[in-house]
Amino acid sequence: MTSLYHRYALHIADALAALVAAGDLPPGLDTSAVTVEPPRDPTHGDLSTNAAMVLAKPAGMKPRDIAMALAQKLARLPEVETAEVAGPGFLNLRLRAGEWQDELRAILTAKTEYGRSTMGAGRPVNVEYVSANPTGPMHMGHCRGAVVGDALASLMAFAGFAVTREYYINDAGGQVDTLARSAHLRYREALGATIEIPEGLYPGDYLVPVGQALAAEFGDTYVAAPETEWLVLFRTRTVALMMELIRADLALLGIRQDVFFAESSLGDAVQAALDDLAAKELIYEGVLEAPKGEGHDDWEPRPQTLFRASDFGDDSDRALKKSDGSWTYFAGDVAYHYNKLRRGFVDLVDLFGADHGGYVKRMQAAVKALSGGSVNLDVKIVQMVRLFRSGEPVKMSKRSGSFVTLADVVREVGKDVVRFIMLTKKSDSQLDFDFAKVVEQSRDNPVFYVQYAHARIRSVERRAATAGMVLPEPDLTLLDAEELGLVRFAAQWPRIVEAAAATREPHRIAFYLGDLAAAFHSLWNRGNDDASRRLVIEDNAALTAARLALARGVGHVIASGLAVMGVEPAEELH
């Protein structure tokens, strides 16, 4: 269905076309920047448009003159009560009550599908997130990127994109060799040897069951064997076992990705990607300038195979080969994104950790070069999460293998709490997670406040049923102005979906749900002082039916937003 905001965008487009046809506006105006949104101050009306402001300069007219002409056109619509010009040329519309009653009916009909958009038009989008090295279990450093990426994928799917959720397995390079050597120690331990884990290997106890699994499979075959005989085998087996652990951790968060792409499977793709760049004359042999700043004593001015990244917005050109002739890490990533392009994706979204901020421009340059500028790589930086217990920092040490695992946190506070809190700030802002505060039942806890709104709605429906009330079909004309104001808020959900999907910012959903919940609680609380304003009035079935319909509509929108976030709506709270 077409959302209310879309409908009025079409009304404004028709009115502008009529003004052009009448000679009141010049033809050929670009209207792409014209918006329809709720005014910042609700007392100004229901909808506001910037049409006159953005068209004034190209039309060579005063904004207020355009706004006045546009207001005359829109005031003739039967759904519009008033069309008023404010300030230098903003146009505010106030709609008749019937429009909001119809919108509530639309919400009640669509239920949690209300807000689903066709904006994406089925465009294939690849969202790559988590992609943690398979060298240990998921910890809270990975959790935020996992949740943000998964919620973004759900949001874009809800907005009409064809989304593929992807995990890139970094199973090539030095870190997985180190993992294999660490697993070999645990393998020997499982067979009775006393071991000491040297500096540089992974000390975590999570490798104990891996060693036991290797011992069960191979017996003592590789206890005294030279590394050349077992390194590749142990690397393959250990990565597979670690990925089983990672998948299980992700499942605790409700995350199931569509594709797990292994770096080791790239094979000849690196050469194919570089051949593509070479054919475009974007690779050359050259010498990079010395890095700026100090601390680069190991830098040598030697000839290298370089990609012309600076031609595509990067700060410098980038090396594709190491001094030993092997590919750089960057070359592997170029090949991986080349593979994505060959799979037909026209939009790419990568979530990077905070320590990869300097890597963004070179990857965007590579995608521009490989796609001829037709594909954009959008990189979202995900900042760290600081853990607290009742205000005290939780200390962790990766060196000792002591850290708070994702599984530990989910088991303590629950999947829904973890997911919601991870989306309460923009991903590139640092986030604090306090184990005590996230389960606190107060309005300061956004998880509780939103879930409480949904639980209240479900409880009031149960209360009406328990009272044995026989309710008629809702007569929405019985809703007062304040109650219709809540419909106005709920009706923003479709535009929130599209705005959040366009900017790839799923945290906007959490913000909106918090505001909607607050508006519902405010409406609920008016019944504390005046029993006639409660949602259930046992001796007034007609009014109760109308107010329950309103509550049910708000509940559908809350449940829809929580579903995008990957959170189950609460039926009741204890």
C-alpha positions as CSV (number, residue, x, y, z in Angstrom):
1,M,0.0,0.0,0.0
2,T,1.1,3.6,-0.5
3,S,2.0,5.3,2.7
4,L,0.3,8.6,3.8
5,Y,3.5,10.5,3.2
6,H,3.9,9.1,-0.3
7,R,0.3,10.0,-1.1
8,Y,0.9,13.7,-0.1
9,A,4.2,13.7,-2.0
10,L,2.1,12.8,-5.1
11,H,-0.4,15.5,-4.2
12,I,2.3,18.1,-4.1
13,A,3.9,16.8,-7.3
14,D,0.5,17.1,-9.0
15,A,0.0,20.6,-7.6
16,L,3.5,21.7,-8.9
17,A,2.7,20.2,-12.3
18,A,-0.5,22.2,-12.4
19,L,1.3,25.4,-11.5
20,V,3.8,24.7,-14.4
21,A,1.0,24.0,-16.8
22,A,-0.7,27.3,-15.8
23,G,2.6,29.2,-16.3
24,D,2.9,30.1,-12.6
25,L,6.2,28.1,-12.4
26,P,8.8,27.5,-15.1
27,P,9.1,24.1,-16.7
28,G,12.0,21.7,-16.1
29,L,12.4,22.2,-12.3
30,D,14.2,19.5,-10.4
31,T,11.9,18.4,-7.6
32,S,14.0,15.6,-6.3
33,A,14.9,17.5,-3.1
34,V,11.2,18.2,-2.3
35,T,10.2,16.5,1.0
36,V,7.1,15.8,3.0
37,E,7.6,15.2,6.7
38,P,6.0,16.0,10.0
39,P,6.7,19.6,11.2
40,R,9.1,19.9,14.1
41,D,6.4,21.6,16.1
42,P,3.1,19.5,16.0
43,T,1.1,22.7,16.7
44,H,2.0,23.8,13.2
45,G,0.1,21.0,11.6
46,D,0.3,17.4,10.5
47,L,2.6,17.6,7.4
48,S,5.2,20.1,6.2
49,T,6.9,20.5,2.8
50,N,10.0,22.4,1.8
51,A,8.9,22.6,-1.9
52,A,8.8,26.4,-2.1
53,M,12.2,26.7,-0.3
54,V,14.1,24.3,-2.6
55,L,12.4,25.5,-5.9
56,A,12.6,29.3,-5.3
57,K,16.2,29.8,-6.6
58,P,15.9,27.7,-9.8
59,A,12.5,29.2,-10.5
60,G,13.8,32.7,-9.9
61,M,10.9,33.4,-7.5
62,K,10.4,34.2,-3.8
63,P,9.8,31.1,-1.7
64,R,6.7,32.6,-0.1
65,D,5.1,33.3,-3.5
66,I,5.5,29.7,-4.5
67,A,4.2,28.5,-1.2
68,M,1.1,30.6,-1.4
69,A,0.3,29.3,-4.9
70,L,0.9,25.7,-3.8
71,A,-1.2,26.3,-0.7
72,Q,-4.2,27.3,-2.8
73,K,-3.9,24.1,-4.8
74,L,-3.6,21.8,-1.8
75,A,-6.3,23.5,0.2
76,R,-8.8,22.2,-2.4
77,L,-8.1,18.6,-1.5
78,P,-11.0,17.2,0.5
79,E,-8.6,15.6,3.0
80,V,-6.9,18.9,3.8
81,E,-8.4,21.0,6.5
82,T,-5.9,23.9,6.2
83,A,-2.8,24.8,4.1
84,E,-0.8,27.5,5.7
85,V,2.5,29.2,4.8
86,A,4.9,29.7,7.6
87,G,8.1,31.8,7.9
88,P,9.9,32.4,4.6
89,G,8.0,29.8,2.7
90,F,7.4,26.5,4.5
91,L,4.0,25.1,3.8
92,N,2.2,23.3,6.6
93,L,-0.9,21.1,6.1
94,R,-3.5,20.1,8.7
95,L,-5.5,17.0,7.7
96,R,-9.1,16.2,8.5
97,A,-9.6,13.7,11.2
98,G,-10.9,11.2,8.7
99,E,-7.4,10.9,7.2
100,W,-6.0,9.6,10.4
101,Q,-8.9,7.3,11.0
102,D,-8.3,5.8,7.6
103,E,-4.6,5.5,8.4
104,L,-5.4,3.6,11.6
105,R,-7.6,1.3,9.6
106,A,-4.7,0.7,7.2
107,I,-2.4,-0.2,10.1
108,L,-5.0,-2.6,11.5
109,T,-5.4,-4.3,8.2
110,A,-1.7,-4.6,7.4
111,K,-0.7,-5.4,11.0
112,T,3.1,-5.9,11.3
113,E,3.4,-5.6,7.5
114,Y,2.5,-1.9,7.8
115,G,5.6,0.1,6.7
116,R,7.0,-2.5,4.3
117,S,8.3,-0.7,1.3
118,T,9.1,-1.3,-2.3
119,M,11.8,1.4,-2.3
120,G,14.5,-1.2,-3.0
121,A,12.8,-2.5,-6.1
122,G,14.4,-5.9,-5.6
123,R,18.0,-4.5,-6.1
124,P,20.5,-7.2,-5.1
125,V,22.5,-6.0,-2.0
126,N,25.3,-7.8,-0.2
127,V,25.7,-6.9,3.5
128,E,28.9,-8.3,4.9
129,Y,29.2,-8.3,8.6
130,V,31.0,-9.9,11.6
131,S,33.7,-11.6,9.5
132,A,35.7,-12.2,12.7
133,N,38.9,-14.2,12.4
134,P,38.1,-17.9,13.2
135,T,40.7,-17.9,16.0
136,G,38.3,-17.8,19.0
137,P,34.7,-17.6,20.1
138,M,32.7,-14.5,19.5
139,H,33.3,-11.9,22.2
140,M,31.6,-8.5,22.8
141,G,33.9,-6.8,20.5
142,H,32.2,-8.7,17.7
143,C,28.7,-8.5,19.0
144,R,27.8,-5.0,18.0
145,G,28.9,-5.4,14.4
146,A,26.9,-8.7,14.3
147,V,23.7,-7.0,15.5
148,V,24.1,-3.8,13.5
149,G,24.8,-5.8,10.3
150,D,21.9,-8.2,10.9
151,A,19.4,-5.4,11.7
152,L,20.6,-3.5,8.7
153,A,20.0,-6.5,6.5
154,S,16.5,-6.9,7.9
155,L,15.8,-3.3,7.4
156,M,16.9,-3.2,3.8
157,A,14.9,-6.4,3.1
158,F,11.8,-4.7,4.7
159,A,12.4,-1.7,2.4
160,G,12.3,-3.9,-0.7
161,F,15.9,-4.8,-1.4
162,A,17.0,-8.4,-2.2
163,V,19.5,-8.8,0.6
164,T,22.3,-11.4,1.0
165,R,23.8,-11.7,4.5
166,E,27.5,-12.7,4.2
167,Y,30.4,-13.6,6.5
168,Y,33.9,-13.6,5.2
169,I,36.1,-16.3,6.8
170,N,39.7,-15.1,7.1
171,D,41.1,-18.6,6.9
172,A,44.4,-17.8,5.1
173,G,47.5,-16.1,6.4
174,G,49.6,-16.2,9.5
175,Q,46.8,-16.1,12.1
176,V,45.3,-19.4,11.1
177,D,48.8,-21.1,11.1
178,T,49.1,-19.8,14.7
179,L,45.7,-21.2,15.4
180,A,46.7,-24.6,14.0
181,R,49.9,-24.6,16.2
182,S,47.9,-23.7,19.3
183,A,45.4,-26.5,18.5
184,H,48.3,-28.9,18.1
185,L,49.3,-28.2,21.6
186,R,45.8,-28.8,22.9
187,Y,45.7,-32.0,20.8
188,R,48.9,-33.2,22.6
189,E,47.3,-32.2,25.9
190,A,44.2,-34.2,25.2
191,L,46.5,-37.2,24.7
192,G,48.1,-36.8,28.1
193,A,51.0,-34.5,27.5
194,T,51.8,-31.6,29.9
195,I,52.0,-28.4,27.8
196,E,53.1,-24.9,28.2
197,I,51.7,-22.3,25.8
198,P,54.4,-20.1,24.5
199,E,54.1,-16.4,23.8
200,G,52.5,-15.7,20.5
201,L,50.1,-18.7,20.5
202,Y,46.4,-18.6,21.5
203,P,46.1,-19.5,25.2
204,G,42.3,-19.6,25.6
205,D,40.6,-22.7,27.0
206,Y,38.2,-22.7,24.1
207,L,40.8,-24.7,22.2
208,V,40.6,-27.6,24.7
209,P,37.6,-29.2,23.1
210,V,39.2,-28.6,19.7
211,G,42.3,-30.5,20.8
212,Q,40.0,-33.3,22.2
213,A,38.2,-33.6,18.8
214,L,41.5,-33.8,17.0
215,A,42.7,-36.5,19.4
216,A,39.6,-38.5,18.9
217,E,40.0,-38.2,15.1
218,F,43.7,-38.8,14.7
219,G,44.8,-40.6,17.8
220,D,48.6,-40.1,18.4
221,T,49.5,-40.0,14.7
222,Y,50.7,-36.4,14.8
223,V,52.0,-36.1,18.3
224,A,55.7,-36.3,17.3
225,A,55.3,-35.7,13.6
226,P,57.0,-32.7,12.0
227,E,54.9,-29.6,11.5
228,T,55.0,-30.0,7.7
229,E,52.9,-33.2,8.1
230,W,50.1,-31.8,10.2
231,L,50.0,-28.0,9.8
232,V,47.6,-27.8,6.8
233,L,45.4,-30.6,8.0
234,F,45.1,-29.1,11.5
235,R,44.5,-25.7,10.1
236,T,41.6,-26.9,8.0
237,R,40.1,-29.0,10.8
238,T,40.5,-26.3,13.5
239,V,39.0,-23.5,11.3
240,A,36.0,-25.8,10.6
241,L,35.5,-26.5,14.3
242,M,35.9,-22.8,15.2
243,M,33.4,-21.8,12.6
244,E,30.9,-24.3,14.2
245,L,31.5,-22.4,17.5
246,I,31.0,-19.0,15.8
247,R,27.8,-20.1,14.0
248,A,26.4,-21.4,17.4
249,D,27.3,-18.0,19.0
250,L,25.6,-16.1,16.2
251,A,22.5,-18.3,16.5
252,L,22.3,-17.3,20.1
253,L,21.7,-13.8,18.8
254,G,19.2,-15.0,16.2
255,I,21.7,-14.5,13.4
256,R,21.8,-16.9,10.5
257,Q,23.8,-15.7,7.5
258,D,23.2,-16.8,3.9
259,V,26.8,-17.1,2.8
260,F,30.0,-18.0,4.5
261,F,32.7,-17.1,2.0
262,A,36.2,-18.5,2.8
263,E,39.3,-16.5,1.9
264,S,41.0,-19.8,1.0
265,S,38.4,-20.4,-1.8
266,L,39.5,-17.3,-3.7
267,G,42.1,-19.4,-5.6
268,D,42.8,-17.7,-9.0
269,A,40.3,-14.9,-8.3
270,V,43.2,-12.6,-7.1
271,Q,44.9,-12.9,-10.4
272,A,41.6,-12.4,-12.3
273,A,40.8,-9.3,-10.3
274,L,44.3,-7.9,-11.0
275,D,44.0,-8.8,-14.6
276,D,40.8,-6.8,-14.8
277,L,42.6,-3.8,-13.2
278,A,45.6,-4.2,-15.5
279,A,43.4,-4.2,-18.6
280,K,42.1,-0.8,-17.4
281,E,45.7,0.3,-17.0
282,L,45.2,0.8,-13.3
283,I,48.3,-1.3,-12.1
284,Y,51.9,-0.3,-12.5
285,E,55.3,-0.9,-11.0
286,G,56.4,2.0,-8.9
287,V,57.8,3.2,-5.6
288,L,55.5,4.6,-2.9
289,E,56.3,7.7,-1.0
290,A,57.4,7.3,2.6
291,P,54.4,7.3,5.0
292,K,53.8,10.5,6.8
293,G,54.8,10.8,10.5
294,E,57.3,8.8,12.5
295,G,57.6,5.1,13.3
296,H,58.1,3.7,9.8
297,D,61.7,2.5,10.2
298,D,60.9,-0.7,8.3
299,W,59.7,1.2,5.2
300,E,61.9,0.8,2.1
301,P,61.7,2.7,-1.1
302,R,61.5,-0.4,-3.3
303,P,59.6,-1.1,-6.5
304,Q,56.2,-2.7,-6.0
305,T,53.2,-3.7,-7.9
306,L,50.8,-0.9,-7.2
307,F,47.1,-0.1,-7.8
308,R,46.2,3.5,-8.8
309,A,43.9,3.9,-5.8
310,S,44.5,7.7,-5.7
311,D,42.7,8.0,-9.0
312,F,39.5,6.9,-7.2
313,G,39.7,9.1,-4.1
314,D,42.2,7.2,-1.9
315,D,45.1,9.1,-0.2
316,S,47.8,7.1,-2.1
317,D,48.3,4.2,-4.4
318,R,48.3,0.8,-2.8
319,A,50.6,-2.2,-2.9
320,L,49.3,-5.5,-4.2
321,K,52.4,-7.7,-3.6
322,K,54.7,-8.2,-0.7
323,S,58.5,-8.3,-1.1
324,D,58.4,-12.2,-1.2
325,G,56.1,-12.1,-4.2
326,S,52.9,-13.1,-2.2
327,W,49.7,-11.1,-2.4
328,T,49.1,-8.4,0.2
329,Y,46.0,-8.6,2.4
330,F,44.6,-5.7,0.3
331,A,44.9,-7.8,-2.9
332,G,42.9,-10.6,-1.3
333,D,40.2,-8.1,-0.4
334,V,40.2,-6.7,-3.9
335,A,39.6,-10.2,-5.2
336,Y,36.8,-10.9,-2.7
337,H,34.9,-7.7,-3.7
338,Y,35.5,-8.6,-7.4
339,N,33.8,-11.9,-6.7
340,K,30.9,-10.0,-5.2
341,L,30.5,-7.9,-8.3
342,R,30.7,-11.1,-10.5
343,R,27.8,-12.5,-8.4
344,G,25.7,-9.6,-9.6
345,F,25.4,-7.3,-6.5
346,V,24.8,-3.7,-7.4
347,D,25.0,-2.4,-3.8
348,L,27.7,-3.5,-1.4
349,V,27.7,-2.7,2.4
350,D,30.6,-3.7,4.6
351,L,30.7,-3.3,8.4
352,F,34.3,-2.6,9.6
353,G,35.6,-2.5,13.2
354,A,36.9,0.8,14.6
355,D,40.5,-0.3,13.9
356,H,39.8,-0.5,10.2
357,G,38.8,3.1,9.6
358,G,42.0,3.7,7.5
359,Y,41.0,0.8,5.2
360,V,37.8,2.4,3.9
361,K,39.0,4.6,1.1
362,R,41.2,2.0,-0.5
363,M,38.4,-0.6,-0.6
364,Q,35.9,2.0,-2.0
365,A,38.6,2.9,-4.6
366,A,39.0,-0.7,-5.6
367,V,35.2,-1.3,-6.0
368,K,34.9,1.9,-8.1
369,A,37.7,0.8,-10.3
370,L,36.5,-2.8,-10.7
371,S,32.9,-1.7,-11.4
372,G,33.6,1.3,-13.6
373,G,32.0,3.4,-11.0
374,S,28.6,1.7,-11.3
375,V,28.7,0.0,-7.8
376,N,29.1,1.9,-4.6
377,L,30.7,0.3,-1.5
378,D,29.1,1.7,1.7
379,V,31.3,1.1,4.7
380,K,29.9,1.4,8.2
381,I,32.3,1.8,11.0
382,V,31.3,0.0,14.2
383,Q,32.9,1.4,17.4
384,M,33.8,-0.6,20.5
385,V,31.5,-1.6,23.3
386,R,32.6,-0.9,26.9
387,L,31.3,-3.3,29.5
388,F,30.3,-2.3,33.0
389,R,28.8,-3.9,36.0
390,S,26.8,-1.4,38.1
391,G,29.1,1.4,36.8
392,E,32.4,-0.5,37.3
393,P,34.4,-1.4,34.1
394,V,34.7,-5.1,33.3
395,K,38.3,-5.9,32.8
396,M,39.3,-8.1,29.9
397,S,42.6,-9.3,28.5
398,K,43.0,-10.9,25.0
399,R,46.6,-11.7,25.8
400,S,45.6,-14.0,28.6
401,G,42.7,-15.4,26.7
402,S,40.4,-13.9,29.3
403,F,37.4,-12.0,27.8
404,V,33.7,-11.8,28.0
405,T,32.2,-14.0,25.4
406,L,29.0,-13.1,23.4
407,A,27.5,-16.4,24.6
408,D,28.1,-15.4,28.3
409,V,26.3,-12.1,27.8
410,V,23.3,-13.5,25.9
411,R,22.8,-16.2,28.5
412,E,22.9,-13.6,31.3
413,V,20.6,-10.9,30.0
414,G,18.9,-12.4,27.0
415,K,19.1,-12.1,23.2
416,D,16.5,-9.3,22.9
417,V,18.2,-7.1,25.5
418,V,21.6,-7.5,23.8
419,R,20.2,-6.8,20.3
420,F,18.2,-3.7,21.3
421,I,21.0,-2.1,23.3
422,M,23.4,-2.6,20.4
423,L,21.1,-0.4,18.3
424,T,20.6,2.5,20.7
425,K,23.4,4.5,19.3
426,K,24.8,5.2,15.8
427,S,27.3,2.5,15.0
428,D,30.3,4.9,14.8
429,S,29.7,6.1,18.4
430,Q,31.2,4.3,21.3
431,L,28.5,2.4,23.3
432,D,28.5,1.5,27.0
433,F,26.8,-1.8,28.1
434,D,26.1,-2.0,31.8
435,F,24.8,-5.5,32.9
436,A,22.7,-3.9,35.6
437,K,21.2,-1.1,33.7
438,V,20.2,-3.1,30.6
439,V,17.8,-5.2,32.7
440,E,16.5,-2.4,34.9
441,Q,12.8,-1.8,34.8
442,S,12.7,1.9,34.4
443,R,12.0,4.5,31.7
444,D,15.7,5.1,31.5
445,N,16.2,1.7,30.0
446,P,15.0,1.9,26.4
447,V,14.6,-1.9,26.1
448,F,12.2,-2.1,29.0
449,Y,10.3,1.1,28.0
450,V,9.5,-0.1,24.5
451,Q,8.7,-3.6,25.6
452,Y,6.6,-2.3,28.4
453,A,4.5,-0.4,25.9
454,H,3.8,-3.5,23.9
455,A,3.1,-5.6,27.0
456,R,0.7,-2.9,28.3
457,I,-1.2,-3.1,24.9
458,R,-1.5,-6.8,25.1
459,S,-2.5,-6.7,28.8
460,V,-5.3,-4.2,28.1
461,E,-6.7,-6.5,25.3
462,R,-6.6,-9.4,27.8
463,R,-8.4,-7.2,30.4
464,A,-11.2,-6.4,28.1
465,A,-11.6,-10.1,27.3
466,T,-11.5,-11.1,30.9
467,A,-14.2,-8.6,31.7
468,G,-16.4,-10.4,29.2
469,M,-17.0,-7.3,27.1
470,V,-18.8,-7.8,23.8
471,L,-17.2,-5.2,21.6
472,P,-18.7,-3.8,18.4
473,E,-16.8,-2.9,15.2
474,P,-14.6,0.0,16.2
475,D,-16.1,3.4,15.4
476,L,-12.9,5.4,15.0
477,T,-14.8,8.7,14.9
478,L,-15.0,8.4,18.7
479,L,-11.2,8.9,19.1
480,D,-10.4,12.4,20.4
481,A,-7.6,14.7,19.1
482,E,-5.0,13.4,21.5
483,E,-5.7,9.9,20.5
484,L,-5.5,10.7,16.8
485,G,-2.2,12.4,17.6
486,L,-0.9,8.9,18.5
487,V,-2.0,7.7,15.1
488,R,0.0,10.5,13.5
489,F,3.0,9.2,15.3
490,A,2.4,5.6,14.3
491,A,1.9,6.7,10.7
492,Q,5.5,7.9,10.5
493,W,6.7,4.3,10.6
494,P,6.8,3.9,6.7
495,R,8.9,7.0,6.3
496,I,11.2,6.0,9.1
497,V,11.8,2.6,7.4
498,E,12.7,4.3,4.1
499,A,14.9,7.0,5.7
500,A,16.8,4.4,7.8
501,A,17.2,2.1,4.8
502,A,18.4,5.0,2.6
503,T,21.1,6.0,5.1
504,R,21.8,2.4,6.2
505,E,21.2,3.4,9.8
506,P,19.2,0.8,11.8
507,H,19.6,2.7,15.0
508,R,16.9,5.1,13.8
509,I,14.4,2.3,14.4
510,A,15.3,2.1,18.1
511,F,15.0,5.9,18.4
512,Y,11.6,5.9,16.7
513,L,10.3,3.1,18.9
514,G,11.4,4.9,22.0
515,D,9.5,8.0,21.0
516,L,6.4,6.0,20.0
517,A,6.5,4.1,23.3
518,A,6.7,7.4,25.2
519,A,3.7,8.8,23.3
520,F,1.7,5.6,24.1
521,H,2.7,5.7,27.8
522,S,1.7,9.4,27.9
523,L,-1.8,8.5,26.5
524,W,-2.1,5.6,29.0
525,N,-1.1,7.8,32.0
526,R,-4.0,10.2,31.4
527,G,-6.3,7.5,32.7
528,N,-4.5,7.6,36.1
529,D,-6.3,10.8,37.1
530,D,-9.4,10.5,35.0
531,A,-11.1,7.0,34.8
532,S,-13.1,8.1,31.7
533,R,-9.9,8.4,29.7
534,R,-8.7,4.9,30.3
535,L,-8.5,2.5,27.3
536,V,-11.1,0.1,28.8
537,I,-14.4,1.6,30.0
538,E,-16.5,-1.4,31.0
539,D,-19.8,0.4,30.7
540,N,-18.9,1.9,27.3
541,A,-18.2,-0.8,24.8
542,A,-18.2,1.5,21.7
543,L,-15.5,3.8,23.2
544,T,-13.5,0.8,24.5
545,A,-13.6,-0.8,21.0
546,A,-12.2,2.4,19.4
547,R,-9.5,2.9,22.0
548,L,-8.4,-0.8,21.8
549,A,-8.2,-0.5,18.0
550,L,-5.9,2.5,18.5
551,A,-3.8,0.5,21.0
552,R,-3.7,-2.5,18.8
553,G,-2.5,-0.4,15.8
554,V,0.3,1.0,17.9
555,G,1.2,-2.5,19.0
556,H,1.4,-3.6,15.4
557,V,3.9,-0.8,14.6
558,I,6.0,-1.5,17.7
559,A,6.1,-5.2,16.9
560,S,7.0,-4.4,13.3
561,G,9.9,-2.2,14.4
562,L,11.1,-4.8,16.9
563,A,11.0,-7.5,14.2
564,V,13.3,-5.4,12.0
565,M,15.7,-5.1,15.0
566,G,15.5,-8.9,15.5
567,V,13.7,-8.5,18.9
568,E,10.7,-10.5,20.1
569,P,7.8,-8.2,21.3
570,A,7.0,-8.8,25.0
571,E,3.5,-10.2,25.7
572,E,3.8,-9.5,29.4
573,L,6.5,-8.3,31.8
574,H,7.1,-9.5,35.4
